[in-house]
C-alpha cells in the first residue's frame, strides 16, 4: 500500500529550552549500577520523571491528538467499550470529547505510568497502571473504539500489539492511532554516524509492517497516512533536553559515556528535527476475529 506523505502546513513549533549542564541529558540514565532493568521499567521511570513537565512540552502530541479526535468525530460507533491505550495525561481523550460531546462517558484510560495517570483528569481515582505489553484487559472485549497516540512505539512488539488491538474490536468497531515511524530523528542518527558512537534513539516501527499487521486481521482501513512534522533547527543538547522533559528517555542501548556524548553533540548539525508519523484508522467488518 502506498502511503501519501503530506506536510500539514508550517512545522510544528516546539519549545527550545535553555542549555542545561551536560550531565542532565545523558541518555539511558535509568540504568543503575551497570544493570539495566527491563525496558518497560525504563519507559515507566522516564515518563514518571517527566510527568510534571509533559504537557508543557508535548506540543506535537497535542496537535496529533486533536487531529485524531477530529477524524473520530463522526464515526458510526457500535455498542461496546471505548479506551485510550497509552492515555498518559489524557490529551487524546480530551481532544475526542471536545469534538464529540455526544459520548456519554470518557474512554477508559490505560497507561503504564502512575504519575501521568495522576495528572489525567479523565482517569478514575482508583485507576491502576496497565502494561499494554500484556495485551488488553478482559473488559475491552468487543470494543467500539480503541484510540492510541504516541504509545505503540514503546511496546515490545508494536505490530503484534496492533493486531491484538484490532482483534478485540466489536463488529463495526474502530481503531484509530498515531505512531512515530522509522525515519524520524534523522539528524540524531546522522550525528551518531559522524561521531562513530551508538545511536541511542528508540528504534521506531516501519509503516509497511504496521499496515500489513492491521490488514492481516481483516481490518478495513479508512486511512493510512504518513505525515511529517518538524521543529525549527536546534542543537543536540536542546533536543535531548526536550525529550527528557517529555519523559521519552528510555533506550534499548546502554547510555553514552561523557566522551561519546560530547562527540555526538559536536557532530550534531543545526537542522530541523523531524518526526514521521503514521495516522491509521480502520474498521472491523461484521465477521468475528480472533484476538
C-alpha positions as MATLAB code, in Angstrom:
seq = 'XXXXXXXXXXXXXXXXXXXXXXXXXXXXXXXXXXXXXXXXXXXXXXXXXXXXXXXXXXXXXXXXXXXXXXXXXXXXXXXXXXXXXXXXXXXXXXXXXXXXXXXXXXXXXXXXXXXXXXXXXXXXXXXXXXXXXXXXXXXXXXXXXXXXXXXXXXXXXXXXXXXXXXXXXXXXXXXXXXXXXXXXXXXXXXXXXXXXXXXXXXXXXXXXXXXXXXXXXXXXXXXXXXXXXXXXXXXXXXXXXXXXXXXXXXXXXXXXXXXXXXXXXXXXXXXXXXXXXXXXXXXXXXXXXXX';
ca = [
       0.000    0.000    0.000;
       1.376    3.407   -0.963;
       1.326    5.943    1.806;
       0.652    9.555    0.859;
       3.102   11.878    2.577;
       1.852   15.302    3.486;
       3.406   18.121    5.443;
       0.486   19.762    7.250;
       1.226   23.466    6.961;
       4.207   25.028    8.731;
       6.405   22.948   11.017;
       5.059   22.266   14.472;
       6.661   24.751   16.841;
       8.178   23.072   19.861;
       9.786   24.624   22.879;
      13.564   25.103   22.739;
      14.685   25.130   26.379;
      17.806   26.926   27.522;
      21.000   24.920   27.708;
      21.365   22.809   30.842;
      24.539   21.294   32.232;
      25.795   18.430   30.086;
      25.202   15.772   32.728;
      21.406   16.214   32.735;
      20.931   14.902   29.217;
      22.865   11.632   29.234;
      20.593    9.072   27.598;
      19.622    5.888   29.369;
      20.061    7.479   32.756;
      17.650    4.991   34.370;
      20.426    2.362   34.196;
      21.829    1.952   37.693;
      24.849    0.048   38.963;
      25.554   -1.203   35.410;
      22.475   -3.472   35.374;
      19.651   -2.290   33.098;
      16.126   -3.013   34.319;
      13.598   -4.324   31.823;
      12.914   -1.863   29.011;
       9.311   -1.476   30.130;
      10.602   -0.353   33.510;
      12.798    2.259   31.822;
       9.786    3.569   29.918;
       7.727    3.865   33.100;
      10.550    5.537   35.019;
      11.236    8.039   32.254;
       7.647    9.180   31.931;
       7.283    9.245   35.693;
      10.188   11.688   35.955;
       8.798   13.827   33.139;
       5.141   13.790   34.215;
       5.193   17.275   35.751;
       6.555   18.921   32.586;
       4.955   16.643   29.972;
       2.009   18.731   28.841;
       4.010   21.962   28.754;
       6.344   20.386   26.187;
       4.028   17.994   24.297;
       3.107   20.390   21.508;
       3.348   17.785   18.763;
       1.395   15.228   20.790;
      -1.348   17.801   21.433;
      -1.640   18.622   17.741;
      -1.804   14.991   16.688;
      -4.359   14.242   19.425;
      -6.613   16.993   18.106;
      -6.265   15.614   14.558;
      -7.234   12.107   15.699;
     -10.158   13.469   17.687;
     -11.449   15.266   14.622;
     -11.126   12.131   12.491;
     -13.179   10.214   15.069;
     -15.815   12.930   15.476;
     -18.418   11.412   13.165;
     -17.547    7.710   13.175;
     -20.580    5.406   13.482;
     -19.692    3.516   16.647;
     -21.258    0.217   17.643;
     -22.154   -0.573   21.231;
     -19.101   -1.538   23.236;
     -16.434   -0.032   25.453;
     -14.087    2.732   24.359;
     -10.473    3.018   25.522;
      -7.440    5.253   25.161;
      -4.381    2.982   25.010;
      -1.314    4.660   26.454;
      -3.504    7.544   27.565;
      -0.881    9.305   29.667;
      -2.258   12.636   30.857;
      -5.373   12.240   28.679;
      -4.554   14.543   25.738;
      -6.189   12.286   23.142;
      -9.358   11.532   25.084;
      -9.850   15.192   25.953;
      -9.485   16.112   22.273;
     -12.055   13.453   21.370;
     -14.566   14.589   23.984;
     -14.194   18.231   22.931;
     -15.090   17.314   19.358;
     -17.581   14.526   20.090;
     -19.559   15.700   23.132;
     -22.240   13.083   22.416;
     -20.049   10.425   24.062;
     -21.796    9.591   27.309;
     -18.588    8.779   29.205;
     -14.859    9.208   28.575;
     -12.761    6.377   27.175;
     -11.138    4.034   29.652;
      -7.672    5.435   30.409;
      -4.937    2.790   30.187;
      -1.319    3.688   30.853;
       1.795    2.207   32.420;
       2.821    5.360   34.282;
       1.010    6.135   37.567;
       2.475    9.660   37.677;
       0.856   10.544   34.349;
      -2.430    8.910   35.326;
      -2.423   11.016   38.493;
      -2.396   14.108   36.244;
      -5.103   12.744   33.938;
      -8.478   14.369   34.730;
     -10.327   11.530   32.968;
      -8.726    8.703   34.934;
     -10.746    7.385   37.845;
      -9.033    7.851   41.223;
      -8.543    4.110   41.593;
      -7.145    3.635   38.068;
      -4.231    1.200   38.270;
      -1.343    1.254   35.784;
      -1.668   -1.203   32.922;
       1.200   -2.644   30.855;
      -0.003   -2.822   27.246;
       2.687   -5.423   26.539;
       0.337   -7.813   28.372;
      -2.484   -7.147   25.882;
      -5.806   -5.539   26.737;
      -7.887   -6.190   29.855;
     -10.913   -8.510   29.549;
     -13.422   -5.653   29.805;
     -12.265   -4.381   26.410;
     -13.501   -7.413   24.520;
     -15.805   -6.271   21.665;
     -14.695   -2.647   21.942;
     -16.499    0.004   19.939;
     -13.499    2.342   19.692;
      -9.828    1.920   20.559;
      -7.623    5.005   20.407;
      -3.898    5.431   20.818;
      -1.389    8.200   20.161;
       2.396    8.085   20.576;
       2.263    4.902   22.653;
       2.571    1.903   20.323;
       6.286    2.523   19.653;
       7.149    1.909   23.319;
       5.812   -1.672   23.258;
       7.973   -4.741   22.788;
       6.292   -5.826   19.517;
       4.264   -2.934   18.053;
       2.944   -4.903   15.077;
       1.737   -7.804   17.215;
       0.038   -5.472   19.690;
      -1.639   -3.547   16.864;
      -3.030   -6.821   15.529;
      -4.219   -7.737   19.040;
      -5.996   -4.386   19.375;
      -7.732   -4.854   16.038;
      -8.847   -8.322   17.073;
     -10.518   -7.005   20.227;
     -12.896   -4.722   18.319;
     -16.593   -5.462   18.089;
     -18.010   -5.945   14.586;
     -18.159   -2.428   13.201;
     -15.705   -1.170   15.853;
     -12.935    1.282   15.063;
      -9.219    1.504   15.743;
      -7.613    4.963   15.404;
      -3.976    5.541   16.221;
      -0.933    7.704   15.625;
       2.611    6.395   15.966;
       6.038    7.847   15.118;
       7.915    5.908   12.476;
      11.357    4.858   11.334;
      12.910    7.824    9.574;
      12.236   10.158   12.464;
      15.196   11.822   14.256;
      17.391   11.665   11.160;
      19.634   14.466   12.470;
      20.318   12.432   15.623;
      21.129    9.346   13.598;
      23.403   11.328   11.263;
      25.239   12.852   14.226;
      25.796    9.415   15.760;
      27.218    8.076   12.488;
      29.505   11.083   12.082;
      30.703   10.784   15.676;
      31.144    6.982   15.439;
      29.007    6.417   18.542;
      25.883    4.267   19.007;
      22.582    5.978   18.301;
      20.527    5.617   21.460;
      17.303    6.906   19.895;
      14.398    4.484   20.251;
      14.098    2.225   17.178;
      10.738    3.046   15.604;
       8.428    0.779   13.567;
       8.149    0.860    9.783;
       4.777    1.855    8.317;
       4.535   -1.112    5.954;
       4.975   -3.561    8.846;
       2.199   -1.922   10.866;
      -0.182   -1.692    7.920;
       0.417   -5.321    6.993;
      -0.305   -6.357   10.590;
      -3.595   -4.439   10.519;
      -4.638   -5.867    7.172;
      -3.894   -9.437    8.266;
      -6.569   -9.092   10.940;
      -9.125   -8.142    8.274;
      -9.280   -4.523    9.375;
     -10.820   -2.306    6.700;
      -8.542    0.717    6.530;
     -10.054    4.134    6.048;
      -6.755    5.979    6.460;
      -3.097    5.013    6.370;
      -1.360    8.335    6.022;
       2.208    9.301    6.766;
       2.716   12.880    7.934;
       5.918   14.784    8.543;
       6.318   17.206   11.416;
       9.384   19.213   12.332;
      10.720   21.714   14.818;
      12.979   24.623   13.984;
      16.739   23.962   13.806;
      18.356   23.469   17.173;
      21.390   21.778   18.639;
      21.586   18.281   20.050;
      21.656   19.379   23.656;
      18.329   21.191   23.337;
      16.809   18.173   21.573;
      17.882   15.709   24.258;
      16.670   18.024   26.977;
      13.278   18.307   25.229;
      12.938   14.524   25.174;
      13.885   14.377   28.840;
      11.212   16.934   29.731;
       8.667   14.724   27.931;
       9.891   11.639   29.770;
      10.849    9.985   26.464;
      14.312    8.899   27.616;
      14.123    5.099   27.595;
      16.670    3.477   25.312;
      17.419   -0.086   24.352;
      21.124    0.861   24.268;
      23.414    1.478   27.243;
      23.995    5.181   27.908;
      26.788    7.015   26.151;
      29.744    7.874   28.303;
      30.765   11.510   28.704;
      33.277   11.405   25.856;
      30.822    9.765   23.464;
      28.122   12.263   24.373;
      30.467   15.191   23.739;
      31.404   13.771   20.319;
      27.732   13.255   19.470;
      26.845   16.845   20.347;
      29.869   18.192   18.461;
      28.691   16.442   15.270;
      25.009   17.386   15.681;
      24.406   19.964   12.954;
      21.668   22.591   13.371;
      18.833   21.221   11.237;
      15.097   20.653   11.652;
      14.267   17.776   13.977;
      11.768   15.633   12.103;
       9.082   13.160   13.085;
       7.450   10.810   10.585;
       4.010    9.901   11.980;
       1.539    7.272   10.782;
      -2.156    8.049   11.162;
      -4.025    4.750   10.856;
      -7.786    4.268   11.083;
      -9.682    1.101   10.367;
     -12.979   -0.628   10.973;
     -13.563   -4.251   11.867;
     -16.058   -5.839    9.470;
     -19.005   -7.899   10.604;
     -17.206  -11.265   10.805;
     -15.785  -12.183   14.216;
     -11.977  -12.114   14.517;
      -9.645  -13.896   16.883;
      -7.684  -11.771   19.395;
];
